Structures are given as structure tokens and as C-alpha cells.
Amino acid sequence: MAKVRHSRLQARKWSTVTLVLSMLFMLSVVLLMLLGLGIFSLPINNDDSAPNDLTSYRRMASERGKGLGKRGEQWTEVLSWEPRAFIYHNFLSKEECEYLINLAKPHMVKSTVVDSKTGKSKDSRVRTSSGMFLRRGQDKIIRDIENRIADYSFIPVEHGEGLQVLHYEVGQKYDAHFDYFLDEFNTKNGGQRMATMLMYLSDVEEGGETIFPAAKGNISAVPWWNELSECGKQGLAVKPKMGDALLFWSMRPDATLDPSSLHGLLPFFSL
Ligand SMILES: *[C@@H]1O[C@H](CO)[C@@H](O)[C@H](O)[C@H]1NC(C)=O
């Protein structure tokens, strides 16, 4: 008898526990439904500048690097996978191109190349242009451009070098070379160069193509094949167009050096 009473008591206790649990369960389901329908929201970051709000992040990213002037229609073209190279059309506005040219013009000196033994700059016959370096984050417009490069390359702006403005006269060129370093001086001081973004600041009449002589794939499949100079048809070539940018990677995704990133700048001619 005592035994029976005991178990009946326990059964009542258990049913109370079950009732409480199922009520809690129902409450969570209702809360989840409200959350799901957006009727109710958890009070996380309800201030104006919610850092976890994706819309505000997207707005920040698009306002960042808005830059000078109005850019034409922007679209990306995959140029090649070996080397990894992409063309960003209308990366710079006409005003930004002119701004960079005018900023650099009074400071142009004959270009040098990095000596592969000492890592120091040296004069060279393989590169016959003139150029100058801008300081990183030099002014608002430069910062905007640098941020844009960071956004497109997925490499933080702090990892970038200062922009270099180059000027090629008729007949000047830069023979095929790698952008990655093979010397200890540079790889230890600042690390390996992973990628390069070339931005074309003016249009050219003839020649002046950036060429990848070691690119894999069908080099004659580019839509501009018929517009290329005879030299330009010796490799995968990109015709310079004001405002366009060419991003290519000197390293593969596994951080090994990519010899197919060999590239040069062909001499251009006036018609
Ligand atoms: C390369 O591309 C061009 C243009 O699309 C095509 O006519 C040609 O047959 C291709 N060559 C090869 C070897 O696939």
C-alpha cells in the first residue's frame, strides 16, 4: 500500500516537471517564431551605428574610396588563371587619372630596377621609363584609390606599397620580368610581393601592351586580338585603356611563386 502511494506521488511530481518543461519548450518555439518573423528582436546593438548590421557595413564599404569624379560602368574581366589576372574596367575615373598624372609630373626621374643580388635600386637598360613614388596615404584621393585596391585585391591596405607613377615615352619599354623578389634583402625586409595592380592613366595609339609571355591558355582568344601590335601577339596581352586596372598575382594561392606571372611592357608608337 505504502509502495503504491509512493509511486503515485512520484508520478504526480513527474507530470508537473513535464508540464513545466513543455511550457518552456512552447515558449521557446513562440519566441523563435516571433524572431523568425521579425516581430520581436533581441536587443543587440540597437544603436544607430550597429557594427553587426550588414547593410551598414555594405554602405560603409561602398562609401569608402568613392574617390574623385564619376567612374564609368565598372565590370570585371577574367584575363587568365595562369597567371591569375583580372581586368577591372573603369577602376579609376578620368579625373583621378589626371590627378595622378599632375601630381607626379614635377617629380619624374629615370626608373631603376631592384638589383637581385644586393636588393638595392639600380639603373637599368631593361626599363627605360621615368617614374616617381607617392607616399602611402599621401592625401584623401590617394587614400581612396588605395582603399579601392585593397577592396578589389582582398589585401589589407596596410600591406600595400606606395603607388608608383610611371611614364613611358614613345619607344620606351620594360622587358619581361617578375614582380616577386628573389633576393634575401627584400623578402626579409617587407616580405614577398604577392600581387600587382597596374592602372592605366592614359590611352595609347599603338603598342604599349602589358604582355604575359609565359601565360598558359589560348592567347588569341582575347576579344581585342586584332587590335594588338605584332609584338603584342607574342603572348597574352592587355591593351592600355585610361581608367582600367590590371590585377595579377605573382604568387599562387598556396604562396608559392608563380613563374607564369612573367610580364613586360611593350614599347608603344605614335601612328
Ligand atoms: C584560340 O581562340 C581562337 C579565338 O577564339 C580560336 O579561333 C582558336 O581556334 C583557338 N585555338 C585553340 C588552339 O584552341
The ligand as a MOL file (V3000), in Angstrom:
LIG
                    3D

  0  0  0     0  0            999 V3000
M  V30 BEGIN CTAB
M  V30 COUNTS 14 14 0 0 0
M  V30 BEGIN ATOM
M  V30 1 C 42.0120 30.0900 -79.7960 0
M  V30 2 O 40.9510 31.0200 -79.8060 0
M  V30 3 C 40.5510 31.4580 -81.0900 0
M  V30 4 C 39.5080 32.5360 -80.9190 0
M  V30 5 O 38.5060 32.1700 -80.0300 0
M  V30 6 C 40.0590 30.2480 -81.8980 0
M  V30 7 O 39.7080 30.6740 -83.1940 0
M  V30 8 C 41.1650 29.2130 -81.9630 0
M  V30 9 O 40.6890 28.0630 -82.6270 0
M  V30 10 C 41.6350 28.8470 -80.5590 0
M  V30 11 N 42.7920 27.9740 -80.6630 0
M  V30 12 C 42.9060 26.8580 -79.9720 0
M  V30 13 C 44.1660 26.0820 -80.1760 0
M  V30 14 O 42.0350 26.4540 -79.2180 0
M  V30 END ATOM
M  V30 BEGIN BOND
M  V30 1 1 1 2
M  V30 2 1 1 10
M  V30 3 1 2 3
M  V30 4 1 3 4
M  V30 5 1 3 6
M  V30 6 1 4 5
M  V30 7 1 6 7
M  V30 8 1 6 8
M  V30 9 1 8 9
M  V30 10 1 8 10
M  V30 11 1 10 11
M  V30 12 1 11 12
M  V30 13 1 12 13
M  V30 14 2 12 14
M  V30 END BOND
M  V30 END CTAB
M  END
